Amino acid sequence: MKLKGGEQESSDRSEGAKGKMTISLALVALISAFGSSFQYGYNVSVINSPAPYMQDFYNQTYLDRTGKPMNSAFQTLLWSLTVSMFPLGGFFGSLLVYPMVNNCGRKGTLLINNLFSISSAILMGTSELAKTFEAIIISRFIMGIYAGLASNVVPMFLGEMSPRNLRGAIGIIPQLFITVGILVAQILGLNSILGNVEGWPVLLGLTGIPSLIQLLTLPFFPESPRYLLLQKGNEEQARQALQRLRGCDDVDDEIEEMFQEGQSEKEEGQFSVLSLCTFRGLRWQLISIIVMMMGQQLSGVNGVFYYADRIFESAGVQSSSIQYVTVSIGAINVVMTSLAVFIVESLGRRILLLAGFSLCCASCAVLTLALNLQTTVSWMSYLSIACVILYIIGHAIGPSPVPSVMITEMFLQSSRPAAFMVGGSVHWLSNFTVGLVFLYMEAGLGPYSFLIFCAICLATALYIFFIVPETKNKTFMEINRIMAKRNKVEIQENKEELKDFCAVPGGLQERTMSFSSQL
């Protein structure tokens, strides 16, 4: 077998047959994203609308226990814990990614993860009946662990089972369902539906239903073929999984490509987070995912949503109608993320990232100006609204959905779990940091806070422009060769015998993938 010409020829020959969306692939993507990613989005915004009623419940419960009302400082502390436990749990959930996906598999991890969601849904749904606000705070932390695992494992799972010409589109589906989850929580949280004194426990408890559906349906679908072949060493199961996902019997070309990947990393074994951080051959991949994940969360998306209500109020929207405006913003987010699903394979990842961060950068800069002048220039409030909408459009097409796709594509099987663990940890720590710091930034800097977000968006866009390659329609090995040049290392592969997996003596210095300095 020839590795270069033969690989290209066979890939080109089979792309039309195997690079299509089959019913099996579509169902596993929808079930995984609805059962896991949807939950992440739902729980991000589910406590926003019923917050006053939940705080009244905290106060009443405390009054019933102690005979005196809760002081405002303690109530603020409890509510801050309720909000912040979710991203803190997400960070700890990200730390579980590496051990769980390697030991339980991608599908197995998603199934086990549902237990976190269902248990926390029961606790939150019965908290009012049990007269315990502590259950809500604990449940938010458990739900965070669930979201931390789901936000990393679903993109990994779907990315490993997708054909290369659909990998970007399918990789964005989890983010699409996150935005759908946010929108559904906003709609159900309307005062006229469940965002009221009687309905909020039901609103919190509904989060367990998608997990129950996934728990009952996902076992009927295959595990990641790459996990089965490269980590479990079971070629027959991997072949069966691929045949089911592709809807045809001829999957030899993809099996061959997986063997190439396994051959190239034969002597490395599974990367731990420590070895990933110290391995020269993956230096720029690691820096890239850290920059993209930090840029995604530190680009000001939480600040824009925080300011959105007062921006619309200043434009004359009645306070009683603000919640409907919030729903409309959520709908824009869903529509633009849906658009990203359809254009990521034609325009590419780089274009969407650059366009998204650039649009966010420009929106933050103009928004700073508009917020400062809206008291003196009447039409500036409408410019502020336009900036909010443009910012959400920019974030939805690139910075939100694409980084997790890039983690899947920039790392091979042996390093991908550790890479998702690092990327996920950075994501959740950045999220937690923004939630902790933004109110102080807003108090000290006011609208000028958005200049900081503007600078972060600009810096991230510049990094992507100069460093991050286009990965559209490339195999994992082709992307690995591109990054090897950036890392100034050389990949040496056995071009004659792909399945010769004999051990190479001498460990790291003489492994099949060897690295020599180009400095």
Secondary structure as GFF3:
##gff-version 3
##sequence-region A 1 519
A	DSSP	alpha_helix	5	18	.	.	.	ID=ss1
A	DSSP	alpha_helix	23	32	.	.	.	ID=ss2
A	DSSP	pi_helix	33	37	.	.	.	ID=ss3
A	DSSP	alpha_helix	38	45	.	.	.	ID=ss4
A	DSSP	alpha_helix	51	66	.	.	.	ID=ss5
A	DSSP	alpha_helix	72	95	.	.	.	ID=ss6
A	DSSP	alpha_helix	97	125	.	.	.	ID=ss7
A	DSSP	alpha_helix	127	130	.	.	.	ID=ss8
A	DSSP	alpha_helix	134	161	.	.	.	ID=ss9
A	DSSP	alpha_helix	167	188	.	.	.	ID=ss10
A	DSSP	alpha_helix	200	205	.	.	.	ID=ss11
A	DSSP	alpha_helix	208	217	.	.	.	ID=ss12
A	DSSP	three_ten_helix	218	220	.	.	.	ID=ss13
A	DSSP	alpha_helix	225	226	.	.	.	ID=ss14
A	DSSP	pi_helix	227	231	.	.	.	ID=ss15
A	DSSP	alpha_helix	235	246	.	.	.	ID=ss16
A	DSSP	alpha_helix	252	264	.	.	.	ID=ss17
A	DSSP	alpha_helix	273	278	.	.	.	ID=ss18
A	DSSP	three_ten_helix	280	282	.	.	.	ID=ss19
A	DSSP	alpha_helix	283	298	.	.	.	ID=ss20
A	DSSP	alpha_helix	301	314	.	.	.	ID=ss21
A	DSSP	three_ten_helix	319	321	.	.	.	ID=ss22
A	DSSP	alpha_helix	322	347	.	.	.	ID=ss23
A	DSSP	alpha_helix	349	373	.	.	.	ID=ss24
A	DSSP	alpha_helix	380	397	.	.	.	ID=ss25
A	DSSP	alpha_helix	402	410	.	.	.	ID=ss26
A	DSSP	alpha_helix	416	445	.	.	.	ID=ss27
A	DSSP	three_ten_helix	446	448	.	.	.	ID=ss28
A	DSSP	alpha_helix	449	467	.	.	.	ID=ss29
A	DSSP	alpha_helix	476	486	.	.	.	ID=ss30
A	DSSP	three_ten_helix	507	510	.	.	.	ID=ss31
###
